[in-house]
């Protein structure tokens, strides 16, 4: 759904098949790299400084935020609890 769903659809179109978790993580790395390069002077130091300014950048696996102390980028907003219902995974808040 939403922006992550749109990004996933772009990835599937580029791959020509459903994407794996590894594919989605790689796509998100590309999104972050592109954003940092566009906001930097393209030097190593400039890219590093621009990475530290990434805040709530939409990604397939949830919003991405970096700080000088945290380069993981993702937090609990990118997680969803699922359960198996009628042979399909659905969010826990659905029957």
C-alpha positions in Angstrom: 0.0 0.0 0.0 1.0 3.6 -0.3 4.5 4.7 -1.3 6.1 1.4 -0.4 3.7 -0.4 -2.7 4.5 2.0 -5.5 8.2 1.5 -5.0 7.7 -2.3 -4.9 5.7 -2.2 -8.2 8.6 -0.3 -9.8 11.0 -2.9 -8.6 8.9 -5.8 -9.9 8.6 -4.1 -13.3 12.4 -3.6 -13.4 13.0 -7.2 -12.4 10.3 -8.7 -14.5 9.3 -11.0 -11.6 8.3 -10.7 -7.9 11.0 -9.3 -5.8 12.7 -11.1 -2.9 13.6 -9.5 0.4 17.2 -9.1 -0.8 15.9 -7.3 -3.9 13.9 -4.9 -1.8 16.8 -4.1 0.5 19.0 -3.4 -2.5 16.4 -1.2 -4.0 16.1 0.8 -0.8 20.0 1.2 -0.8 19.7 2.6 -4.3 17.1 5.1 -3.2 19.2 6.3 -0.3 22.4 6.5 -2.4 20.6 8.5 -5.1 19.1 10.9 -2.6 22.5 11.4 -0.9 24.4 12.0 -4.1 21.8 14.5 -5.4 22.2 16.5 -2.1 26.0 16.3 -2.0 29.0 17.6 -3.8 29.7 14.0 -4.8 32.8 13.7 -2.7 33.1 10.9 -0.1 32.8 13.5 2.7 29.9 15.2 1.0 28.0 12.0 0.4 28.6 11.0 4.0 27.3 14.3 5.2 24.2 14.1 2.9 23.5 10.6 4.2 23.3 12.0 7.8 20.6 14.3 6.6 18.3 11.6 5.2 15.0 11.8 7.1 11.8 9.7 6.5 12.8 8.9 2.9 10.2 6.5 1.5 11.5 3.0 1.0 9.9 -0.4 0.2 10.8 -1.6 3.7 9.6 1.5 5.5 10.7 5.1 5.9 14.5 5.5 6.0 16.2 7.9 8.4 20.0 8.3 9.0 21.8 10.2 11.7 25.5 10.6 12.4 25.0 8.0 15.1 22.8 5.6 13.2 23.3 4.4 9.7 20.9 1.4 9.9 18.2 3.7 8.5 15.1 1.7 9.4 12.9 1.5 12.5 9.8 -0.2 13.7 7.6 1.8 11.3 8.7 -0.7 8.6 7.5 -3.7 10.5 4.1 -5.4 10.3 2.7 -8.2 12.4 1.0 -10.9 10.2 -1.0 -14.0 10.9 -2.1 -16.9 8.7 -5.9 -16.7 7.9 -7.5 -18.9 5.4 -4.2 -19.9 3.9 -3.0 -16.3 3.5 -0.9 -13.9 5.6 -3.0 -10.9 6.7 -2.2 -8.1 9.2 -3.1 -9.1 12.7 -5.8 -6.4 12.9 -7.7 -8.2 10.2 -9.8 -11.4 10.6 
